[in-house]
């Protein structure tokens, strides 16, 4: 049996506050997660020999480092299944972008193989397997927009108003560990309540506490954010970057802004390469690996694949 075209959606941190640090070094966070319809796609073919096989490559990522492989092995160990899988991956979410692509792939692997192998684990049980893989993995198993606390495992469901987002990635990747270890990282933001977040428009609430440290170390991201703001497109960074996003009332408005930016694009750049935006009249010069209008989602596409 094979599962084809199984989605793993990206996420945005609508805000991200760092409110403390545990004795073990893990940071205590508050954030609002929202999924968007930018998705990786995976396939899973059952094997009877227990082997977890990658039918893809990820640059610089060995099988032992790969969250997809680690998630599959974790489910095997937890359930004692003798089954394996051949796993394919079509990557659309940029690596090192702060959109949770690797975490989402790992969560989709847990959910899909739980179904393919007939393991029968509940959502809570899968979330327990997800947390050791990474702080962002549990929210993708949780399956809906969420207000997150702790190291990312304490989740409360959110029902957010319809919105769309323009997601942009400057031509740089940001290692999350580097930013979490930065001495100038804000680690003492005041705690907020979920009611505080719900009382204000999501685009105007709080900030991303990682943004200043990232902008200091990666001027390309800072310059892109400042230039977009000058064009009337205020943006915020998701996670530890490098991706920036702007919120819109609906997808048509986001697509219009995407088209407006395309008018500034240097048409000499080959399709599929980094997209360069320049305009001689305004002096705007930007370069992006990704410019994508996306709908915001309140539910993960696989939410109903597992029991609560």
N, C-alpha and C positions, 0 to 999 in steps of 0.2 A: 504494500500500500504506500502511496506517495501523496503528500500534501504539496500543492503547487501555489505559488504567488501568495505566500502568507505575509501579511503586512507587519512592519515594525515602524510605527510613526515616530517622528521627531517630537521633541518637547521644547517649550519655552519656559523660562523662569520669568513670570510677570513682575516679580520683585525677588530679591535675594538678600536677606540680612544675616550677618554672622553675629550671633549674640553671646558667644562664649567658646570655650575650648575645654575638652575633657582632659583628665590626667593622662590618658593614653594618646593624646595628641589629636584625636578626632575633633573636628569643629562642630559646634552646635549651630544649627541653621533654622531660619524661618523662610519659607518660600511659597509661592503659588505656582503650581505646575499646570500647564495646559498643553494638550497634544495639538499638532497641526497635521494637515494632510500631505506633508512631505514624508514619504515612506521608503525605507529599504524593503526589499522583497526577498523572502527566503523560501527554499523548498526542502522537504524532508522525505527521504526514501528509507523505509524501514529495512534494517538488516538483522539477520538472526544470529550473527556471530559476536555481537557486543562491541564491534569496532565503531568508533566515531570518526568518520572520514570527511574531510573538507573538499568540496568540489569547487573551490575558489581560492584565491590568494588575497592577502591583505599586506600591503607593503610595510615591511618592518615589524610584522606581527607573526610570531611563531605559533604553532598549534597550542603549545602550553600557555601562551600569553592570551590567546584568543578567548574572549568572553563567551562566544558561542559554544566553543568546545568545552570550556569549563562549566558552562551551564548544563550541557548535556551529560557530562560526567557526574556532576552534582546530583542530577535527577536519577541517574543510574545507581549511584551509591546510596541514595536515600530510599529507593524502592526495591533494590536488589534485582532489578530486571536484567535478563540476559540479552536483551535486544540492543541493537546499535542503530546507527543512521548514517546515511550519506546526505550531507547538508550542502545546499547551494545558496549563494548570496548574490543579489544584485544591489550594489551599493549606490544610494542616491544621497544619503545624509552625509555631509562632509565630516571627515575625521578631524578631531581637534577644533571643533566649531562651537562647542557648548550646547549642542542640540540633543545630546544624549543618544547618539546613534548606536554606539557599542552597547550601552545599557539596554536600549530598546531591543536590539538584536538578541541579547541574552534573555530578556524577558519573553520575547516571542518564542525563543527556543524552548524555554521551560513550559510555556503554555501549549505549544504545538506538540512537543514530544509527550507531554502528559496525556494528550488526546490520542496521538498516534500509537503509543505503547499501551494505552489503556491503564495507566497508573492510577487514575482516580483520585489524585490529590486535590484537596480543596484550595481555594484562593489563599486562605491563611497559611496553609502548609507550603504552598509555592512561594509566598512572600517571605517565609522564613528561609527558604533556600536562596532567595534572590538577594537578601541583604549582604551576605558575605562576598558576593560578586561585585558589589559597588553600591554606594549610597543612593544612586538614582534608579537602580533596577527595580526596587519594590513598587514604585509608583506606576510603572508600566504593567505590572501584574495586578495592582490594585484596580486599574482599568477605567479610571475616570479622573477628570480634573480634580486637583486636590490642594489643600492647604497643608504644608509639610512642616514638621518640627523635629527636634532631636538631630540625628545625623541624616535624616531623610526618611526614617522608617515610621514615624508617628504621623499618620495621614487622616485627614478629615475630608469627606467629599465636598466638592464645590459644584454648583450649577451656575455657570457663567453666562452672561448675555452673549448673543451672537456677535462675532467679531472676526476680522481677517487681519492678516499680517503680511508685511513685506519683509522678507528675510534676506539679508545681504552678508556675504562672507568676504572680507578683505583677503588678499593672497598671503595668508599666514596661518599657521596652526599654533594653538596655545596649549602647552602641557599643564593640565590641571594641578598636578603636584607642585609645580614650580610656583604657582600663584598662592596655593594654600600655605607654602612655606615662606612666603615673602614677609620680611620683617615689618614692612609698612602696611600690611593688610589690616583693614578695620576688623576688629574682633569683639567689639563691645557695643554694638547697636542695641538700642532699647527694644525690649520685647514688645510685640504687638499682639492683638487678639484677632481672631478670624472675623469678628464683627467690625473691627476697624477697617479691614481690607474690603469687606462687602459694602461698607458705607460710602466708599469713594469709587470714582471711575478707575478701572484697573490700570489704565495707561498713566494715571497720575499718582499712584500709590507707591510710597517708599522709594527704594533705589536698589541698585545692585552693588553690594559692598565690595565686590571683586573688581569693579570697573576701573577705579582709580589706579590700582596696582597694575592692572593689565595695560592701561593707557600709558603709564610711565615706562613700561618695558617694551611696548609694541606701538611705536608712534604711527605706524600705518593704520592701526585700528582707530587711534585717537583722531588722526587727521580725517579719516573717512567719516567718523561720527560728527566732527565739527563741520565738515563740508556739507553733509546731508542736512544738518540743522540749518545752515545758511541757505540751503535751497528750500527751506520750509518743511523738512521731513525730520522731525525729532525722533531719535532712535535711542534704544537702550540695548545693552549687551545681555545675551542669554548665558547663564552659567558662568564659566571662566573664559568665555569667548572662544574663537574670534568673531562669531556671528553677531550681527546687530539686527534689531527688528524694530519696525514701526507698526503701530496698531491703527486699524481702520474700521469703520462701521460695518463694511461689507466687502465681499470679494471683488466686486466691480470697482470700488474705489481703490483697493490695493492694486488691481491690475492696471488701472489708469495711471497710477504713479509709476508702476513698473514700465509702462509704455513711455511715459514722459522721460524717464531716465534713459530709456533705450534711444531716444532722439539725440541724446548727448553722446551716445556710444560711438567710439571710433570704429567705423565699419570696415576698416582694413584688417582688424583682428579676425583671425579665422574662427569660425564657429567651433565651439567646444574648448577653445583656449580661454584663459582668463579674460574677462570682459572689462575693457577699459572705457571709462567715461571721460570725455573731454569736451570742452566748449571754449573756443578762443575768445568769445565775447566776455564771458564771465570769469575765465581763468580756472574753471573747475577741472580738476584732474583726479580721477579716481580709478581704481582697478579692483575688480571683484572676481572671485571664483564662482560665486553663486548670487543670482538675483532672482528671487522667486516669490510670487504672490501665493499665499496659502490660506485656506480656511481654518479657523479655529475649531477644535473638536471638544465636546464635553465628555465623550466616551471613547475608549480604545476600541478599534475595530474588532478585537478578539475578546471583548469583555464577557460575552455570553458563551465562550468556549469552556469556561470552568464554573464550578458551583461556588456560591458564596460560603 
